[in-house]
Amino acid sequence: MNDHARLAAREASPALMRLHRALSRLGSVVTVMNTGAHPDDEQNGMLAWFRLGLGMRVIVACSTRGEGGQNILGPERGGLLGVLRSREMEESARVIDADVIWLGHGPADPVHDFGFSKDGDATFLRWGEERTLERLVRAYRSARPDIVIPTFLDVPGQHGHHRAMTRAAETALALAADPAAFPDHAAEGLAPWRVAKFYLPAWSGGGATYDDALPPPPATLTVRMPGREPFTGAPYAEIGEWSRKRHASQGMGRWRDAPASEIALHLLGGAAEETILDALPATLAALAAMEGAQAPLTAAAAAIDTATAAFPDRAAILVALADADRLLEAAEAASDPAFRAAHGHRLSRKRREVQAAMAEAAGLGLMARATPAELAPGQSGEIRVILPEPFTPTFPLRLVPHLPEGVTAEPVEAQAPGALTLPVTAAADAPFSPQFFADWQPTGGNGQSWLELFTTLAGRAIRWSVDLEEPLRILPAASVEPRPDAFLLPLDRVAPLQATLSDPEGAVGFTPPEGWQLTRDGAKLTLTPPAAPAPGLTRIPATLSGRPAARIRRASLPHVGGIAFREPAELRVLALDLKLPEGARVAYVGSGDSVGLWLHRMGVDVTILDRIEPGMEFQGFTTVLIGVVAVARPDLAAAVPALHRFVEAGGHLVTLYQRPDQGWLPGVSPRPLTVGTPSLRWRVTDPEAPVTLLEPDHPLLAGPNRIGPADFAGWNKERGIYFAADWDAAYLPLLSMADPGEAQLTGALVSGRIGGGRHSHVALVLHHQLDALVPGAFRLMANLVQPAG
């Protein structure tokens, strides 16, 4: 984290706001959980009201990391995108002060984002229904939500991941309450738990993307979000959009002139209600009136009310909260066993929240950072802690570091404000850090690197948690990065392949298969294939000092900071029958994907246009290729008239798939062409769906590579999305395909002669197939970028 990022983080979270948020947690003892399948599925405006308006504890339970989705910000895909979207979810949750629980743990886990699915059953075939249920039951039993609300309905026309998660959320209700279900949880201290209320959304989850085939259930409750959040003065729905804006890789966050102030819910198996808190013990005072509770609870509730009313008087707040902590401790000790079994978690959490609020009232907003933030086994570093001048006498202050496995640092005791340094050492056999963690909470104590702090305030011994600015991670000593790490080897142009290593002195080795030879001269690698290599993909794993080597993919984005994803290091060579179009000079206008790079590796004469200069007429190019969702680029939108002139004058314009809600309008194409909505109707998600060539002798299918059924074998994730639904008579559909049991779609590839040139629209997910080294995708791409002829 650099200075500007550090300043921005402090600016976004001033001390008084932190104190106000800490106090606002204390009024309610209710927990609500919102379930979804992907980061950005959460209903942020509603959750902002529950947490900041009603004081409830809010949890987002998400099944996947979103690693199979798109990214409008840059080239991060797969595991690195999963890390990015996990961090976006954390930052989104931070805005509304929500916890996060993850069911899935990245692309190597069965519960992952494998792309689009139209059916919950198909999703569970990949995730495992029993596995998904066990993880959700574990979440219910550990977090003990009183209320569970899925974001989507389990109805035809909805994303299969959404359907699966909603079905699991309902099925898990009875299982979580049944001691016979997943009995191994008891050994972990997880007792059965009965969720009091389960609501379904009384709104359609359709829109431009989905197409719910059944209407939502009738509303039994209208959640009203009146007024504004007291500290910021913003409507709760607007704060929800502040939260959604953190999902920047998905283009989330919208300005609303009139933010929503009502949300409709359906209580499963229940009658109409006035508020979502009906029939629930909503406050400490309500708990105090229950059988088995003790009198100190009433007094604790009054002390919390006194503290809240005293804001921003820190001294008065601290005295009242110290009294509340004492009374809660007494109530915990005196309550009868049945009450503690049912509600003890509420009291213990309230004590943690009270103590965290006491630390904020005292002004203990300390900062801690690891330098460096990444260590290799055997390396050392330090944690630097900046202790502010508190508003009240605080010291001594004991700091206990919690660090990754194999990393050690001694607890320290601070006697005065200032800077403090904790030396840290990673053992030579320290394991690499996990790539994903099971949960996150805004109150700290996340992952493997955080500080637990102990002191005495207003006569009470308290403790609270502080995360490091960036997690301390254990990573390999070197990232083995051959460049390039993937080659295309046309069978009619077999020749040695050249790569370079980023570390010419490192003990990096490769073991090529029989018939292949690899030599190394410093940083230079020369890979010589057999004279007649077999078609297909050859993987050559890398080693470092005789052990499997890793490549660390990295990115740094302002809204999440630095991220990294560790994967096996290897060379990949795809041998295939690939011919290139003669005379093609291609301009590529992308949106952060790797299509331009693949065109270059194919041997195509390609220029990547990171910026289209005003007045550019695309002279000198035979073909302009527009990458997926790139029409949202402002420079491209301004260049549309020039592109039309380019086509009329004989150029070939090729548009890869475009979202209808991100800049595509019929006027983008030289002749009217409409992208279908809702898009669920206009996509084929089965990667093995049969493909019919409607015009096999069309120039785009006949050469330079003759496209046939074999070119659609081995596809990854899906066939295509955002198909064209309607087009001008100038266009000719070239392919037909469908998911099982559905009508054939013909809008995956359409092409038309326009003036002296051609426009071809391609809704196949070719960019993903190129990354997955699917041979047919390269052959088809070579055909698509040919001159108009």
N, C-alpha and C positions, 0 to 999 in steps of 0.2 A: 504494500500500500504506500503510495507516494504522499507527499505533503498535501497536494490539492485534494486527493481522495480522503485523506484524514480530516482535513478541514471541512470538506463537504459532509462527511459523516457526522461530525460534531454539530455543524450548523443545522442538519436535519433533525437532530435529537437534543435540543437544549435542555438544561438541567431541570427547569421548571416543568417542561412537558413530561420529562421522565417521572418526576415526582407526581404530577397529576395522574399519569397513567397508572403508576404504582398504587395510588390511593383508589382509583376507580376499579381496581380488581377486587377490592375488599368487601363490596356491598352485597355480592351474590354468592351463593353456594351451589349454583347450577352449572352443569357442563353440557355444552351442545357440540355435536360432531356432524360435520358436513362431509359426505363421501363423494368421491369422483374418481375418474380413471387416469387423468392426465393433469400435470401442473397447468393451471388456468381454468380447470373445471369448477373451481370453488365459486360460490355465490358471494362475492366479496362485499357488496353493499349490505346485504342482509346480515352478514357476519360482523361488519363494522357496527351495525346497530346493536346486535346482541352483546358484543364485547364492550363497546365504548358508550352505548346508550343505556344498556341494562346491566352492565358489569359482569356478565356471564363469562365463564371460561369457554373459549372457542378452540376447537380442534378441527383441522383439515386432515382427513384420511384419504390418501391418494394411492392408487394401486401401481402406477408406473412412473417412470422418470421422464416420459415424453421423448425418449431417445429415438423413436421411429418417426418423429414428425419433421416438419420443415423448420427452416431457420432463415428469417428475412434479414438477419444482421450480418451473416458471414458464412464461412465454409465449415463451421463446426457441425459434424454429423455423428451419428452412432453414439458411442460411449461418451465422447467429449460433449456432445449435445445433451446427453443425459445429465452430466455434471452441471452444465450451464443451466438447464431448466430446473434442476434441483436447487441451485443457488438462487435462481429467480423466484422459486416458490418460497424460499426462506425470507428473501427480502420483501416479497409480497405479504407474507404472513407478519413480518415485523411491523408493517404499516398499520395493520389492524390488531396487533398484539395477540396473534393466534399461534397455537402450537401446530406442529405438523407430524403426522405419523405416516410412514411409508410401508406399503405392503410389498413392493417390488424393490430390487436392489441392483438394477442396472441390466445391461444387455446379456450378461452371462447367466442371469437368474431367469427361471421359467416365467415368472410374472414380470413381463417387460412389454414395452410398446413395440409391437411387431408391425405397425402400420394400421391400416383400416380393416375393420371387420364389420359385417352387416348383421351379425347374429351372436347372441350371448353364448350359445352352445359352441360355435366355432371358436370363440375366444377362450372358453374353458378347455377346449382341446389343447390349446397352447399353454395356458396358465396352469391347468389342473384345478378343477373345482374344489376338491378336498383341500388342496394346499391353500387356495385363496381363502376358503372359509376358516381354516385354522388360523391364518394370520389375522383375519378380521375379528374372530372371536378373541384372540389374544389382545387385540387393540381394545375391544369392549371391556375385557376383564382388567386390563391394566389402567386404562384411562377412566373407566366407569362413567360414561356419558349418561345423562338423564334423558337426553333427546338426541335422536339421529335423524338426519335429513339428507337423502341423496339429492344430487343436483338434477338428475335426469330420470326419465321413466323407462321402464323395461317394456318397450313397445316396438313392434315392427317399424322400420324406417329410421330408427335411432342407431348410432354408432354401437357396434357390438361390444366394445370395451365398456361403454357406459351401461349397456344393458346388463352385462355380466356383473359389474360392480353394484348396481342397484339390486339385482337379484341376490347377490351375496350379502348385501347389507341387511336385507329382510330375513333371509334364511338364518343368518348368524344370530338373530335376536333370541330364538328359542335355544340354540346351541350354547350361547354364552351363559344362559341361566341354568343349563342342565349339568349337574356335577358329573354325569357319565360321559359327557362330550369332551373329548381331548383331556382325559384325566391327568396326563403328564404335566399340564399347566399347574397343578396343585404343588408339585415339587418346586416350582419357581415362585411360590407364594401368591399365585393368582387364583383367587376365589371366584366362584360363579357370580355373574352379575346380570341383573334384569334391567334392561333399558325401559324406562317408564313410558316414553312416547316415540313413535316412529311416524314421521310425516313424509308424504310424497309431494313433489311439486304440483301445485294446481295450475301450472302453466305449461305450455307446449315447449319442448326442447328443440323445435324445428328451426325455422329461419332459412338463411341462404344455404346452409350446409346440410341439415337433416330434414326429415320429412315424417314426423310422427304420424303413423297410420291410424292411431286411436286418439280420441280427445283426452285431455287430462281429467283426472277425477275432480268432483266438485269440491270447492273450497269449504272447509270447515272452520278456517281461521284466516283472518286478514291481519297480517303483521303490519302495524302502522309505525312509521319511523318519523315522528314529528320533530320539529325544531332542528337545532344544530348541535353538533358536538361542542361541549362547553369551552374547551381550551382553544381549539382552532377556529371555532365559529363556522365550520363548514357543514353542509348537509351530509348525512351519513352515507347516502348513495354516492356522493362525490368522493368521500374518503375511500369508498370501495373502488372507484376508478383510479385514485392515487395508487391503491394497492395493485390493481390489475395492470397499471402501467409498467410495473416491474417485470411483467412477462413480455419483455421487449422483443425477444426472439420470435414471438408469435404475433407481434403487432397489436398487442392488447392495450386497453385504456382509451376511453372515448369521452369527449366533452359533451355534456348534456345541458342544454339551456334550462331544462326543467327536470332535475334529477328525480328518479322514482321515489315515492314516499310510502308505497304500500306493496306488499308481497303476499300472494295467496298460497296457502298450504292446505293439504288434506291429511287429517289425522287418521291413520289406518285403524279401522275398527272403533273409531271414536265419534263423538257427537260434536256439535258446534261449540266453539269456545270464544271467550272474550279476549284472552291473552294466551301466549304460549306458555306462561308460567302457571296457568290454572292447574290445581291439584298437585303442585310441586312445592316442597319446602324451599322457597326462593331465597331466604335470607337467614342469617344466624338467629335472628329473633324468632323466625318461624321454626327453626330447628329446636330452639329452646322450649317451645311449647309442646314438643313431642314427648311421648312416654320414654322414660329412660334418660332424658337429658337432665343436665344439672343447672342450677341457678347461675353459675358464673357465665353461662352463654349469653344470657340476657344482658349482663353487665358488659361483656366483651363487645356485643353488638353496639351498645351505647357508646363505648369508648371509640369504636371505629367511626361511628357517626360524628363524634366530637372531633376526631382527627381530620375527617373529610371536610367538615365545616370550617376548620381552622386554616385551610389552604389560603395563602401560601406561607403562613407563619410556621417556619420550620421548628422552632423551639416548642411551640404548643403541639404541633403534630407529633413530635418525637415523644413527648410526655404521654400523650393519649395512646399512641401505638404501643409504648412499653407497657402501659396498663392493660391494653387488649391482649398482648402476648402473654402476660401473667395469667390473665383470666382464662384464656384459651387453654393454657397448660393445665390449669386447675380443672377445667371442664373435661379435658381428655382423660385425666386421671380418675375423675369421679364418676364418669358415665358408666352405665351398666353394660355388660358384654354385648347384649343384643343391639343396643344403640351404637356401640363402637363398630360392630360388624357392618351395620347398615350405613353409618355416617361418619365413622372415624376418619375416612379418607378426606372428607370435607374439612374437618378440623385441622388435620395435619397439613393439608395444602394451605389452609388459611393462615396457619402460623408461618409457613415459608413465605407467603406473600406479605404478611405483616412485617417480617424481619427484612425482607428485600426493600419494603417501603421505608423502614427505619434507616437503612443504609442510604437511600436516596435523600431522606430528610436531613441526614447528617452531612450530606454533600460529598459522599464517597464515590463519586463517578470516576473511578480510576481507569487508567488505560494500561494495557499490557500487550506487548508484541514480541514475537520470537524473531531473533536475528541470528542466522537466516531463518526463514520460515520453512525451509526444506533442509533436511539432513539425510545423509547417506549413512548406512550402518558403519559404526566406528568413528563418526565425526562428532564434533562438539559445537555448541553455540551458546546462546544465552536468551533469557527472557527479561526484557526491560520493562519495569513497572513504574509508571508515573503516578505518584500519590499526591492528590490535590490538598490544598489547605482546607480542612473540613470546617463546617459551620458550627460544629460542636466538638468538645474534646473527645478524641477517638482512640488515641494510641495508648498502649501498644496494639498493633494490628498484625495478626498472624496470617501468613499466606501459605497455603498448601497447594502445590502444583499437581494437577492431574495430567499425565502425559501419555503418549503412545507407548504401547508395549515395548520394553527394551530400552526406554529412555528414562534417565534418572535425573532428578534435581532435588535438592534438599529444601524442606520448608524453611521459611525465614520469618523473622519477627521485625516489623518496622516500628521505630520509636518516634518518628517525626515525618512530616511531609517531605516530598522530594522524589528523587529517582532511586530506584532499587534494582539491582541486577541479580538474577538467579542463573548461575552456570548450569547448562544441561549437556548431557553426554548420551549418545546413542551407542548401545553395545554393538560389537562387531557382528553379532547374529540377530540384531533387532529386525523383526519382520517388517515388510513394507506395510504402509498404512492402508486400511480398507478404502475402497474407492467411493463407497456409499454407506451412509449410516441410517439406522432405522427410524430416527425421530429427530426433532429439532424444537426448541422452545425459546421464546424471546427473552426469558428470564435468565438465560445462560446455562452453563453446564453441558455444552454440546460437544459431540464427537469425542475425540481423545485428548484434546488440549484445552484446558481451562484452569482457572484458579478458584479454589474454595477459600473464603476469607472468614476470619473469626475475630470478633472484638466485643467490647461491652459498651452499650449505649443506654443511658437513662436507667442504669442498674440491671439491665437485662443482657445476658450473654446471647449474641446473635451470630448467624452465619448466612452467607449468601454466595452466589456464584458469578464469575465474570469470565466471559470468553476472551481468548486472544483476538487481536484485530484480524489476523489471518491464522487458520489452523496450522499448527506445527505438524508437518508430514514427514514420514520416512519414505524416501524414494531411492531408486538405484543411483549409484555413484555417477553413472553416465547414461545418457539416452543414446542408444545406437540408432542413427538415422541415415541410412544410405539414401542418396538422392540421385536419381529417383529410386523409390522402393518398389515400383511396379513398372513392368515393361510390356509392350505389345510386340509380338514377334510374328510378322506376316510370313506365312509359310513359303512364299515365293521370294522373300528377301531376307533369308537367314544370314545373320552376321553377328560378330561379337557385340556385346552390350557393355556400356560404360556407366559406372556409378562412382560417386565419391562418398567418403565417410566424413562426418563432422569432426571426428577425433582421430587424426592420422596416427597418433602414437598409441592409442588404446589397444588392449589385447582382444580385438574383435576377430572372430573367425566365422566361416560359413562352411557348411558341409553340403555341397551340391550332390544331386542324385547321380547314379551311374550314367555315363555318357556326357555329362556336363563338366566343364572345367572352370575353375575360378582362380585367378591370380590377383595378388595385391602388391601394389607399389606405393607405400606410404598411404595417402588418403585415397588413392585411385584403385578402383576395382574393375577388373575385366572378366566378364562372364561369357564364356564361349559355349553355345549350345551345340548339341549334336548336329550333324549335317542335315539330318532329316528328323527334326523333333516331332514327337507325337502331338497332335492337336490337343489343346486343353491347358489347364492351369498347373504350373509347377511352383511349389513353395520351397524356399530354401531358408530355413531358420538360422538366426544369428546366435552366436555365443559370445560371452564376455568373460574372459579368464576361465574358459572351460565350462561356464554355466549358462543356462538360457538367458539371453539378453532381452532387454525391454526397450521399447520406444515410448517416449513420454510426449504425448500431444498436448500442446499448451495453447492458451488464449488469454487475453486480458481485455476485459470490457468494463467501461466506467461503472455500470450499474451492479456488477457482481465482483469486480476485482479479478485477480489472477485465478485461473482454473487449470487443472491438468488431468489427463487420463492416461493410465499406464496400460500398454498392450504388448504382446510379443513382437519382437523385432524380426523382420524377415525380408527377403527379396521375393517378389512374385513375378512370374513370367507367363503371359497368356499367349500361347501359340495359336494362330487362327488364320483362316483364309480371308484376307482383307485386301481389297483393292480401293484405291483412292480416285476421286473424280479428277479428270484432267482440267487444268486451267482454273481451278477454284481458288479464289482469294476471299477469305471469310472474315467478316467483322463480327466479333462476339460481344453481345451486351448482356452481361450476367447480373446475378444478385447474390454473389458470395459463394456460388457452387463451384465445382471443379470441371465443368464442361470445357471451358477454354483450355485448361491444362491437358485434358484428354485429347482434344483436337490436335494440340501441338504434338503430343506423344504419338498420335496416329500418323503424323507426318503431314498434316494439312497446313497450308499456308494461312495462318490465323493471326489476327490482331485483336487483342482484348481491349475493348473500349471501356475503361473504368469511368470515363467521362466523355459525353458527347458534346463537343464544342458547339456553341450557338452558330447557326448558319451552315453546319456540316451537311453535305449533300451525298455522302457515301460514295463519292467517285473513286474509282480504283478498286472497288470490291465487286465481286460477282454475287456474293451472298451475304445477307445480314441475318444472323441467328440471334433471336431474343430468348434469353434464359427464363427458367420458371419464375413466375410471379414478378418478373423484372419490369413489367409495364407500370409498376408503382414508382419506378425511378422518375423523379421530376425531369431530369434531362432527356429521358426517353419520351415522356409525354409531350415535351416541347418539340421533339423531332418527328412526331407522327406525320405531319404534312410532307416532310422531306422523304420519309420512308415510302409514302405513297408515290411520290414522283420517281423514286428509285425503282419501284416495281414497274410503273408505267413505261419507264425508259429501258426495261429489259433485265432488271435485277431480280434476284430470288430472295424473298423475305420468308423466313421460317420462324414461327413462334412456337416455343414449347409451352407446356400447360400454364394457364393463368387463372388465378382465382377471380371469380366475378365480383367479389367484394373488395378487391385490392387493385383497382385501377382499370380493369378490362371493361371496355364498352364496345358495342358494335363498330363504332367509328375508328377504333384502333386498327382494324383490318381494312385493307383497301376496298373490300366489298363487305356488306353486312354478314357478320358471323356472330352467333350468340352462344355463350358458354352456358350450359344447363344449370338451373337451380330448381329446387335444392340439390346440392351436388351429390348427395347420396344416390339419386336416381341416375346420375351421369358418371358412373365410375365402375370399373371392374376390379374387384379386390383379390380375386383368386389368381395367383401368379401362374397357375397351370391351366387357366381357362383356354379352351381351343380358340385359335385365331383363324379366320377365313380371309383369304386374300381376294377381295372383290374385283380387283383389276390387276392381275399378276403381271401383265405386260406394261403397266404404267411406268414411265421413266423413273419414278422414285423407288419402284420395286424391282425393276428389271436390271438396273445397272448403276454403278459399275459392279455391284454385288447382286446376284440374283437372290432375292429374298424368298424364303420358303418356310414351311412349318418348323424346321430345325432351328431357325433363328429365334423362335419364341420359346425354346426349351431352356430350362434352368433359370428362369427369371426369378427375381428376388422381391419379396414383399407384396407386390401387386402389379397388375398390368398397366392401369392408367387411371387418372382422376381428372375431374373438371373437363369432361368431354364436351365437344361442341354439340349443341342440341338442335340448332337451326342454322342454315347458311344459304347464301345467294346461289343462284343457278350456275354461277361461274365455277363453283367448287364441285369436286367429285370425291365421294367417300371411297377410301381404298381398303379399309379393313373392317371386319365385323367380329364382335366378341361379346360375351355375356357371362355373368356369374351363374352358377347352377340354378336352374329353375326360373331364370329371368329372361326377358325378351332381349334379342340381339340389339347391340348398340353399334352405330356406324360412325360415330363422331370422334374416334380416337386418332384418325389421320385423314385429313381432307386437304385437297390441293386443287388450285385452279389457275388457269391462264388468265392474266389480267394485263391488258395492254400488251406491251412487248415482253413482260416478265411473268412472274409466278408468285403466288403466296401459298405456303403450306402451313397448316396448323396441326401440331402434334401434341396430343394429350397423354401419350405414353410416358411413364416415369423413367425416361431414358437416362436422366442424370444419375439416378440411383443405380440403374443397371450398369452404367459405366463404372461407378465406384465399386460395384460388386464384381467387376470383370466378367460380365456376361457377354460371350462372343457376338451373339446376334445384335446386341445393342450397338456395338462398334460398326458392324457391317451396315446396319440401317442408318446410323448417323452419317456414315460416309456418303450414302446415297442422298440423304436429305440436304447436305450442304453443297450439292453439285450446282453448277450454274443453271439458270432457267432454261437455256438451250433454245 
